[in-house]
Amino acid sequence: MILALDAGNTNICVGCVDTNGPLMTARIATDRMKTEDEYAVILGSILQMNHIPLEEISGAIICSVVPPVNRMLMLAAEMVIGKTPILIRPGIRTGLKLLVDNPDALGSDRIVDTVAAYHLYGKPAGKTAIVVDMGTMTTLSVVSKNQEFLGGVICPGIRISQRALAQNTSQLPSISLEAPAHAIGKNTVECMKSGAIFATAATVDGLIRRIRRELAEEQPPLVILTGGMSGRIAPYCREEVIVDSDLLLKGLGILYRKNTPGKRGQEK
């Protein structure tokens, strides 16, 4: 069992992962001002609350798109489990061929997502996979059946879009994010909810169709939705999608085994 940390712009997902996937998950707010001691206290408390014995944690791995917290999380994890974590960074063993203009600029979360999508979905089915990660941003990442990262799409996430509406208009309020009963709203809040949920689902559907046409493959790609908002959007997508909210943590488990002596070779 390993400790896996996924640091996003809004939340840090904390998980304990074995070869079968996550055994527990928790979320804490990403705070650039916290010290390693504060993060260590939080991590220790989460593990204790979930009855995870520290002596059963054999290592740790961290994926982060927030560079200011990397050092704090590395130190905090080492303080808690007594082992130096692996940090996802350029040069780490992934098995992917990165067919993009600047591989070093590729977000570590997208790499981890596509590693997991390839091994868990694309490779068994012999198909290309599209990962739609719905967090602070919404990203689409394409990994071919030949283990190639082909590129993708980045667009604002739902919360960013709704926050921009509320902050940059005089009469639009902040809203909670759940689907209204109808696409045609009868008041301002219903209209905004329709725009948030149904328009996002339509955007995802449209991008999937556009990517599918560009790929022009005989077998249609698999589509995996993940991230904090995926469960809210998936029911309103017209395209066939698989929801896997733990995809990134599973990918961290795969990458830990790829980059740990004695465990290499378990995933090709």
Secondary structure, DSSP 4 states (H G I P E B T S, - for coil): -EEEEEE-SSEEEEEEEETTEEEEEEEEE--TT--HHHHHHHHHHHHHHTT--GGG--EEEEEES-HHHHHHHHHHHHHHHSSPPEE--TT-----EE-SS-GGGS-HHHHHHHHHHIIIIIHHHTS-EEEEEESSEEEEEEE-TTSEEEEEEEEE-HHHHHHHHHHH-SSPPP------S-SS-SSHHHHHHHHHHHHHHHHHHHHHHHHHHHH--SSPPEEEEESTTHHHHGGG-SS--EE-TTHHHHHHHHHHHHTSTTTTTS--
